Amino acid sequence: MRSHNPPSIFSAPSYSHGIEVSPNARWLYVAGQVGSGADGKPKQGVEAQTDQAWRNLKAVLASAGMSMENVVKITTYLTDENSIAAYRKGRAEHLGEFRPASTLVIVKRLADPAWLVEVEAIAAKA
């Protein structure tokens, strides 16, 4: 995979503007992961839900023989714009230096009103 961050547009510190995938790659589309554990109960607070959503995402990737380094695109939905900093902190802990393409959307609510964050991803592995 190759990142595309042209110098003619804003230099994003936490994501890539584009990711190019090698031919013949396997693709994995990961449904939105929320901050609920295996018991189905939402964790308390955006920090705990962010951590759990990323753990859930990593578990789906692992089941497909992939890891975060295979993620090419992330879309995140937050229910409160005041949660952006807390979400970004948790995201950074799980991504490290890796920078997939990314979109963050503030929404009125998610499918369950107790959910504060949802993270979906697209991954590819050659």
KANORBEL-V128704 format. One record per residue. RES is the residue in three letters. PHI is phi in radians with two decimals (NA if undefined). PSI is psi in degrees with one decimal (999 if undefined). BURIAL is 1 if it has 24 or more other C-alpha atoms within 12 Angstrom, else 0. Layout:
res={RES,RES}
phi={PHI,PHI}
psi={PSI,PSI}
burial={BURIAL,BURIAL}
//
This chain:
res={MET,ARG,SER,HIS,ASN,PRO,PRO,SER,ILE,PHE,SER,ALA,PRO,SER,TYR,SER,HIS,GLY,ILE,GLU,VAL,SER,PRO,ASN,ALA,ARG,TRP,LEU,TYR,VAL,ALA,GLY,GLN,VAL,GLY,SER,GLY,ALA,ASP,GLY,LYS,PRO,LYS,GLN,GLY,VAL,GLU,ALA,GLN,THR,ASP,GLN,ALA,TRP,ARG,ASN,LEU,LYS,ALA,VAL,LEU,ALA,SER,ALA,GLY,MET,SER,MET,GLU,ASN,VAL,VAL,LYS,ILE,THR,THR,TYR,LEU,THR,ASP,GLU,ASN,SER,ILE,ALA,ALA,TYR,ARG,LYS,GLY,ARG,ALA,GLU,HIS,LEU,GLY,GLU,PHE,ARG,PRO,ALA,SER,THR,LEU,VAL,ILE,VAL,LYS,ARG,LEU,ALA,ASP,PRO,ALA,TRP,LEU,VAL,GLU,VAL,GLU,ALA,ILE,ALA,ALA,LYS,ALA}
phi={NA,-2.35,-1.41,-2.20,-2.34,-1.06,-1.19,-1.44,-2.20,-0.85,-1.46,-1.41,-1.33,-2.12,-2.71,-1.74,-1.27,-2.69,-2.24,-1.76,-1.82,-1.11,-1.05,1.13,-1.34,-1.46,-1.93,-2.28,-1.82,-1.75,-1.06,-0.96,-1.81,-1.98,-1.49,-1.93,-1.43,-1.05,-1.39,1.43,-1.57,-1.15,-1.20,-1.60,1.58,-1.16,-1.11,-1.17,-1.20,-1.08,-1.03,-1.18,-1.05,-1.18,-1.10,-1.11,-1.05,-1.09,-1.16,-1.13,-1.03,-1.06,-1.14,-1.74,1.27,-2.15,-2.46,-1.02,-1.14,-1.61,-1.30,-1.87,-2.63,-2.18,-2.15,-2.07,-2.06,-2.06,-1.63,-2.53,-1.09,-1.26,-1.63,-1.01,-1.08,-1.12,-1.10,-1.06,-1.10,-1.14,-1.04,-1.06,-1.12,-1.55,-1.57,1.11,-1.50,-1.21,-2.27,-1.29,-1.09,-2.66,-2.34,-2.09,-2.19,-1.66,-2.12,-1.13,-2.88,-1.79,-0.98,-1.95,-1.05,-1.36,-1.39,-1.89,-2.56,-2.47,-2.20,-2.02,-2.58,-2.15,-2.18,-2.53,-2.44,-1.36}
psi={149.4,132.5,147.9,111.5,78.9,142.5,-12.0,-4.4,167.1,132.5,108.3,124.9,-21.2,5.2,166.4,146.3,-29.4,149.2,127.9,131.5,140.3,150.6,152.9,23.6,152.0,137.1,142.0,123.1,115.7,121.8,159.1,127.4,134.6,177.5,40.3,140.2,-170.9,-24.0,-5.0,-1.3,131.0,139.4,162.4,123.3,155.0,-33.6,-48.5,-38.8,-37.4,-48.0,-45.3,-40.2,-43.0,-37.7,-41.5,-43.0,-45.1,-35.0,-40.3,-44.7,-46.2,-37.5,-21.0,8.6,28.5,172.6,-177.0,-31.2,-13.7,-7.6,128.2,-22.5,135.1,137.1,127.9,138.7,124.6,145.9,-5.2,119.3,-21.9,-6.7,-1.5,-47.9,-44.7,-40.7,-47.4,-36.1,-47.4,-40.3,-46.1,-36.7,-34.0,-29.8,-28.5,-131.8,-8.3,137.2,83.4,167.1,148.0,145.2,136.6,128.5,134.5,126.0,161.0,-45.3,166.9,-179.1,-36.9,124.6,-17.8,-17.5,133.9,-20.8,144.9,133.1,123.1,158.6,158.0,129.5,156.2,142.3,125.9,999}
burial={1,0,0,0,0,0,0,0,0,0,0,0,0,1,1,1,1,1,1,0,1,0,0,0,0,0,0,1,1,1,0,1,1,1,1,1,0,0,0,0,0,1,0,0,0,1,1,1,1,1,1,1,1,1,1,1,1,1,0,1,1,0,0,0,0,1,1,1,1,1,1,1,1,1,1,1,1,1,1,1,0,0,1,0,0,0,1,1,0,1,1,0,0,1,1,0,0,1,1,1,1,1,1,1,0,0,0,0,0,0,0,0,0,0,1,1,1,1,1,1,1,1,1,1,1,0}
//
